[in-house]
């Protein structure tokens, strides 16, 4: 059933919204591939609301809280479209079509995807209301849990449910946090200039942020050791390799990896057994 109703354009939208995750998702076997693709699209849909430069924080908070509630019950597409209606014309396809991604998700994994997405929407709502005012390490941990650590937890639930692969929850959170910390480092200037937002705790230097990223990427490396299924290992390895190499590039004074480095990394990861 799952493959019959899985829309081809879900993979098209996925490719358009994230080159980083599109490639690793294609490594997964069917049920997991469809589940993770739909989860990514749903979470990206929510993320586009949180990140939107033209939507006021109070409206973001209200919309995200309502979406969080909608994801706790059988999804009401009509109600969702009412919630996003005030800003629908400003939102990308991935957000407007959130109901399609849930519909395309395999029946047996949909509850995992919905529960995690509901928690993410709640956390993003909370931080939008606080204008992402991150003062302490605890604040940063809380924010990075909701936007990324939670993804690690959800993936671990899917690995266990679909493939019997068991992993450590704290290391799974570290995996997500590590990737997010690299993003924060990469976008620090842009976030400040374009959104007037800083995800860096008060009194922290850029070196402290590098240390935070490295600490969490070390947990991500440890997380990988419990995974012995090749397709899942390939999926997890690629974003992690990108994160490590992007961190190194930034330490070397470059903004990001070159296209050539990206392509080389994909080939290296594919060759690894």
N, C-alpha and C positions, 0 to 999 in steps of 0.2 A: 504493500500500500504506500509506504513512505516514498519510494522512488517514482510512483505514478503521479503523485501530486506535487512532487518537488519541482518548482518552476525554474526553468533554465535561467530566466532573467534574475533570479536571486544571486546566482554566481556572477552575472554581469554587474549587478549593483555592488556586490562585494568587491569585485575587481576595481570598480571605479572609486570606491570609498577607501580601500586599503590595499595597497600593493604589498605592504609588509606581511599581512596575515593571509592574503589570498593564496600565495604560493604554499605555505605550510598546510593550510586547510585541504588543499588538493592532494596532499600525501595520505590523508586519513581514509580508512575504509568507509563504505557507504553510510551506514547508520550514524557513525561518529561524524563523518564529513558533513552530512546534512544537519545534524544537531548543532555542531560547532559553527557552521556557516550561519544558521538561523540565529543562534545566540549572539554571534558577533553583530549581525545586522540589527537585532533588537537593541542591543546595548549601544551601538553606534547611533541609532535613532534617538535614543535618550540623550546621549552625549552631545548631539548636534543642538539640542535645546539648551543644555547647560552652557555650551560654548558660544551661543549666538550673540553677536555684538549688538544687534538691534532690539533685543528683547530685554525689558526691564527686569531687575532681579526679583522683585515681588511677584511679577507674572511668572517668571521661571519657577519660583518656589511653589506657587499655586498649581501650575500645570504639572510639575514633576511629582508633587504630593498626590494629585489626583491619578496620575498615571501609575504611581506606586500602588495605590489602592486597586485600580483596574486590573493590575497584574496578579492580584491575590485571588481573583475569582475567575470563573470562565469569562474569557475576554469579550467585552462588549464593544465591537467595532464602531457602532453608531455613537456611543458615548465618547469614545476616544476622539473621533472626528470633531465632536462638539468641543472637547477640551482644547484641541489645537486650532480650532477654527479662527480665533482672533488673529493668529499669526500664520495661518496655513500657507498663504502666498509667499511667505519669507522662508519657509522650511524646505529642505531638500527632499528628494524622492524617498530616500532611505527612511526618513522620519514619518512622512505622510503615510507610507505603506507598512508601518509597524505590524498591523493586523495580518498582512500577507505573510510576513516572516514567521509569525506565530502559527499561522495556518499550515505553513510548509514544514514546520518542525515535526519530526517523527512523534507520533502520539505518546510513545513510552518515555520520551525524554522531555516532553514539553513542560512538565511540572517543575523539573530542575531548572530549566531556562527561565521560566516565569518567576519562580521564587527568587533567583539571583538577580534578575532584572528589576524586580520590585524593590529589593533591598538597595540596589544601586541607585534607582530613581529617588528613593528616600534620602540616601546620603548626599546625592547631588543637590537635592532640594535644600537640605540643611546648609550645605556650604554656599549655595547661591544666596540664601538669605543672609549669611554671615559675610557676604562679599569676599569669600575665599581669604579671609583675614587669618593667616597662619602665623601664630606667634611663637609656638613651642614645637619641640620634637613630637610631643603627643598629638598636637594638631596635625602635623605633617603625616604622622602614622595613620591618623583617623581618615584624613582626606585620601591618602594613597591606598588605604584599604578599600574604601568605597569605589574608587574609580579604576582600581587595577588588582589589588590583592584578592578582592572578591571574584574576579575573573579566574584567578588561579584556583580558588576553592571550587568554583563551578566546574572548571575543566577536570579537576580531580574527581568530582562526583560523577562526571560523565565517563572518565576513564574506568572507574570502578564499576559503574552500572553496565556499560557496554562491553568492556573487555576484561573485567576482573583485575584491573591494575590498581593496586593500593599505594597511596602516597601520603606523606605527612602534611597535615593542614598548615602548620606554621611555615614550613618550607614552601608550600604552594603560595601562601600570601607573600613570602619573600620574593618568589619568582615574579609575581605581578608587580610588586613594589619596585623591584630592581629595574624593570623595563620602564615604569612610570618615572622613576628618579632620573633616568637618562633623558627622557622626554622633557622633564622640567629643566634640566641643565641646558638642553639644546634650545629650548624656547624661552629661556629666562628673559632675555632682552625684549623679544616680541610680545610676551605676555604683559610686560610692564608698559611698553610703548602703546600697544593696541588696545589692551583691556584694562590698563592701570591696576594689574593684579600681580602680586608676588607670592609664589608658593614656598618661598625661603623663610624659615623661622627667623625671628629677630635675633640679632647678634651672631648669626651664622655667616661664615664666609663661603665663597664658592668652593674652597677646599673641603669645608664641612659637608657640603652637598655631594661632592665627589666621594667622600668617605661613606656617606649614607648609601649612595648608589652601589659602591663596591661591597659594602656589608650585605646588602640585599641580593646582589648578584652572586655572592658566595653561597647564600641560602639557595638560590636558583640552581647553582651548580650541584649542590648537595641533593636537591629535589630530583634531579635527573637520574641519580644513582639507583632509585627505586623502580625506574621504568625499564622494563626489558622487552616491551613489544616494539618492534622496529618502526611501525608507522607512527605511533604516538611519540616515540623518541625523536623521529625526524621532525614532526610537527613542533615539538618543544625546543629542539636544538636551534632552529633557524632564527626565530626572534631573539633568542638568547645570544647567539653568535653576533647578530646585528648590534645588540645592545653593548656587548663587550667591545666590539670594534669601533662603534660610535664613541664610546667613552674614551678609548685610546686616541681616536682622531681629535677629540676635543682637548685632551691633555697635550697633544702635539700642536695645539693652537689652530686646528681646523674646525670648521663648523659641523661637518658631517662626513660620512664615507663617500667616496666617489662612486659613480655608477659602475665602474670597472670592479671596484672592491665588492660592491653588492653582488654582482654577477658571479665573481670568483667565490664568494662566501656560499652562495646557493650551490655551486658545483661541489665545493669542499664538503658541505653538509650531506649532500646526496651520496657522496662516495663513502662517507663514514658508516661503519656497521656497528 
